[in-house]
Amino acid sequence: MRKESHHKGWNEIKTNDSWAIFKIMGEFVSGFEKMSQIGPCVSIFGSARTKPEDPQYKLAERIAKRIVEAGYGVITGGGPGIMEAGNKGAHLGGGTSVGLNIDLPFEQHDNPYIDSDKNLQFDYFFVRKVMFVKYSQGFVVMPGGFGTLDELFEAMTLIQTKKIGRFPIILVGSEFWKGLFDWVKEVLLKKHGKVSPEDLNLIKIVDSEEEVIEALDAFYKKYNLSPNF
């Protein structure tokens, strides 16, 4: 990094940063224009490395199909693995299937189950993340890696700090998620007091597609559907 900075010089770096603002603005404008037309949706997150023969892939596909049958669209990161399963389930269910793709050096490529007019491309992670949060009425979080955890904890933080309206965050796979949230309860909450007890009410852990739909229905019997920002 020092070598690169030495070759470019600070003035050149600052100039490039200034021009990047216009590209960032363009991604926001394009995203807002397209996403504002899709209606209520639920985002499905999970590992890009999950194979089609994996039970988690098949479960995500069933969940997505049930979600569109319940009247929502489905948003994913647009790539392979759980993202593909989510778009596939939405497509098979005849519902809205949105993909928010991003340029990455590995793993990421479009899956074939995204609606042709709802396949958005991003260069910036933070712009893409705004689209997920702003246009989702719920998060369904399948087992995944750092990217999945990033989306999960960002959503929890934004709701906790009241920067966005509350929406259901549903974690699928109690065996996968139990260790993490045991640590949250025992270490973050009880031992160090870094979170509040009510913060843990932001999430629900389930194991089946029926439980996902029940959690969505229960939430929206209590709260009205509304934009998150």
N, C-alpha and C positions, 0 to 999 in steps of 0.2 A: 504493500500500500504506500509506504514512504517513497519507494522508487517511482511508482506511478505518479504520485503527487509532485515529485521533483521534475519529472518530464513534462507534465501538463502545466504546472504553475497555478497559483491560487486564482489568478484572474480568469484563466480559461475554465477552471472548475466552477467558479461563480457564474460565469456566462452560461455554461451548460445547464447549471441548476436553474437559472432564470428561464431559459427556453423550455425546460422540462415542465414548468408550471402550465404551459399551454397544452401539452400532451395530457397532463393530469386532468385539467379542466375538460378536455375533450372526452376522456373516458367517463368522467362523472356525468356530463351532459348526455352522452349517448346511452349510458346505463339508465339514468333517470327516465329518459324518454321511452325506452323500451320496457323497462320494468314496471312503470306506472300503469301500464295497460293490461297486466296479466291477472289481476284480481288476487284474492286470498290464496296464499301458498304456504306450504310447510317445507322447510329445508331438511335434507337428509345428508348427514356427514358420516364419514368412515374411511377406512383405509383404501388407498388406491391399489394396494398389493393383494387384496382379497380376490381369489380366483372364482370363476363361475360355478365350479363344482363345490365350493365351500358352503356349508350350511348357513353361514352368516350372509353370504351373497343371496341365497334363495330366500332367506327371511326378509332381507331388505327389499327384495323384489315384491314379496307378498305385502309387506307394509305399505310400500308406495302405491300398489294397486288399490289397497283398502283406503288409503288417504284420498285418492282421486274419486273413488266411489262415494266417499263421504262429502264430496263437494269442494275439496281443495285442489290446487295445483301442487306440483312438486318441483323444488329447486335443488340442484346439486352443483358440485364443482365441475361437472361436465366431463370428467375423465373416466378412467377405468375403475375396476374394483367395485366398491360399495356405491360409488357415484353412478357407474353404469347400471348397477342393479336398481337403483332408485329411478333413473330415467326409464329403464326398461319396464318396470312395474307400472309407472305412470302411463307410458305409451300403450301397454297392453290393456290398461283400464280405460283407455280412451280419454284421458285427461290431459291437462296442461303439463308439459315436460320441458323444464328450463335448465340450461347448462351455462354456468359461469366459468368459462375456461381461462386458464392463465398459462403464459409461456414459462416452461420449466425445463431444465436440462435433462431430466429423466422422469419417468412415470407418467407424465401428463400428456394425453392426446384425447381428441374428441371421441365420444362414444356415439354409436349410430342411432340412439333412441331419443335424441333431443329434437324437439320441434324445430323445423328449419328456420323459422322466424324468431326463435328464442334461444339461439346459440350465440352468446356474447363472449367476446375475447378481451382479456385484460393483460396489461403489462405490470400493473402495480397491485401488490397484494392488498394494500390498505383500501384502495378503491373497491376492489372485489368484495372485501369484507363488509364494507358499508352496504353494498347491494344485498348481501345475505341478511343483514340485520334489519335494514329499512323495509324490505319487502317480504319478510317472513312473519307468519302468525304462529309459528312454532318451530322448534328444533327437535329433530329426531337424531340421536347420536349413537351410531353403531360403533363397535370396537375399531380403533384406529390409532394412529401415531401422533407425532408432534403437531401436525396441522389440525387434526381433529381436536386435540386438547386445547389448542390455541383458540379455535372457534368457540368451544364450550366455555372456557373461562372468560373469554372476552364478553360473551353474552351474559354470563352470570354477573360480571363486574358492572356492565352497563345497566342491568336491571337493578342491582344492589344499590348503585349510586343514583338511580332514578334519572339517568340520562336518556333512557328509552322506556316505553311502556312495558309492563310485564307481559310475557307470553310463556307458554308451556315449554319446558326443556325436559325431554324424555330420553333417558339413557336406556339402550337396549342391550341386555346381557348382564345379568346380575353377577355371574361368576367373574366376568372381565372387570366390571366397575367396582366391585365390593372392596377390594384392597385399597384402591385410591380413596374412596370415600370413608372407609374406616380410618385411614390416615388423617383425612380432613377433620373428622369428628374427634379423634383421640389426640392428635398433635396440634393442628391449627386451632381447634375450638377449646378443648378441655385443658390441654397442657399449657398452651401459650396465649390463648385468648385473642387470636389474630382475626377471627371472624365472629359473627354473632349467630346465636342459635337459629334465628329466623332465616338466615342466609341459606341454610340447608333445605329450607322449604321450597327453594327455587327449582329443585330438580326432583324428578320421579324416576325410579329405576324399575324397568319391566323386562319381560322375557318373551312376549308374544305380540303378534299383530293386533289381536283383540284388545290387549291392554293398552297399546298405543292409541287406538281409536277411542277407547273408553276415557283415557286421560285427556285427549283433545276435546271430546264432547263435554266432559265434566268441567273443564276450564271455561269453555265458551257458553256454558249454561250460566256461569257466574259473571263472566266478563264479556262485553261486546267486542266484536271484531272491529279493529280500528288501525290506522297507520301507526307505525312504531316511533316515528319522529314527528 
